[in-house]
Amino acid sequence: MKKQLLVSVMVLIPAISFAKEKVDFGDLISENSRAQSELHSTVKHNLEEARDIAAAAKMRERIVVVENSGVSYNAPTDQELLAFKKERSHHRASEDKQFERLANEISSFEE
């Protein structure tokens, strides 16, 4: 019994001393919000500095080369490369080509 009483007193003493200590949550919240706003302003300032440095590094002199001879260069290009996906999947031959194909089929049957 003495042992149980001693253990309960030993447990209650730190709990009572902790309860006496008053924690002001308002101060904790205001301190946290101040630290957060300070961190936010620091990050914003660092981001602006980084953008300025990146913009300064990207600036370079532009050189434009213009040929005055008036010659055009034509390179062969595949029409499928320039066509839209829908045009490639729904391609239909022109009427002239369809008639020509039909005439070739008819003439091949007659021979």
C-alpha atoms as one frame of an Amber mdcrd trajectory, in Angstrom:
protein
   0.000   0.000   0.000   2.833   2.360   0.859   4.457   1.523  -2.419   1.304
   2.368  -4.399   0.889   5.638  -2.562   4.508   6.535  -3.215   4.175   5.755
  -6.935   0.982   7.801  -7.234   2.614  10.778  -5.469   5.664  10.514  -7.721
   3.415  10.572 -10.787   1.182  13.364  -9.555   3.984  15.794  -8.574   5.259
  16.350 -12.171   1.678  16.451 -13.486   0.668  19.123 -10.967   3.783  21.189
 -11.607   3.107  21.031 -15.367  -0.514  22.081 -14.811   0.589  25.111 -12.783
   2.702  26.309 -15.674   0.395  28.352 -17.855   0.938  28.063 -21.613  -0.266
  31.059 -23.581  -1.404  29.687 -26.921  -2.150  33.159 -28.234   1.546  34.064
 -27.944   2.556  30.800 -29.618   0.162  31.420 -32.507   1.269  35.029 -32.990
   4.947  34.021 -32.846   4.302  31.273 -35.377   2.447  33.650 -37.733   5.267
  36.218 -37.446   7.851  33.566 -38.290   5.740  32.344 -41.174   5.303  35.826
 -42.653   9.030  36.486 -42.273   9.814  33.206 -44.032   7.321  34.068 -46.767
   8.897  37.476 -47.373  12.390  35.953 -47.402  11.367  33.331 -49.949   9.658
  35.970 -52.092  12.748  38.178 -51.999  15.015  35.242 -52.897  12.712  34.269
 -55.761  12.778  37.808 -57.170  16.577  37.861 -56.960  16.800  34.498 -58.731
  14.492  35.735 -61.497  16.579  38.870 -61.956  19.770  36.816 -62.167  18.196
  34.394 -64.652  16.861  37.250 -66.795  20.268  38.936 -66.824  21.947  35.698
 -67.852  19.503  35.097 -70.723  19.919  38.546 -72.280  22.198  38.387 -75.268
  22.751  40.281 -78.442  20.459  39.283 -81.287  21.900  38.907 -84.739  19.641
  38.740 -87.782  21.005  37.373 -91.033  19.177  38.430 -94.191  20.032  37.215
 -97.658  19.458  39.814-100.314  19.839  37.649-103.418  16.133  36.760-103.667
  16.805  33.059-104.189  14.399  30.635-102.582  15.383  27.207-101.423  12.824
  24.442-101.785  13.333  21.207 -99.940  11.237  18.149-100.690   8.805  17.546
 -97.859   6.548  14.602 -97.228   2.906  15.703 -97.365   2.041  13.355 -94.492
   4.416  15.340 -92.306   2.529  18.571 -92.938  -0.988  17.101 -92.708  -3.118
  17.115 -89.598  -3.813  13.794 -87.905  -7.487  13.920 -88.938  -6.520  14.566
 -92.549  -4.218  11.546 -92.542  -6.823   9.201 -91.092  -9.737  10.449 -93.255
  -7.854  10.963 -96.530  -9.932  10.636 -99.672  -8.519  10.696-103.184  -9.697
  13.434-105.535 -12.464  12.688-108.059 -10.049  12.774-110.996  -7.871  10.133
-109.382 -10.895   8.016-108.494 -12.166   8.127-112.114  -8.685   7.312-113.400
  -8.426   4.343-111.031 -11.888   3.134-112.099 -10.976   3.458-115.778  -7.781
   1.463-115.206  -9.733  -1.290-113.425 -12.323  -1.469-116.226  -9.647  -1.540
-118.914  -7.759  -4.282-117.059 -10.954  -6.439-116.978 -11.513  -5.948-120.738
  -8.012  -7.116-121.629
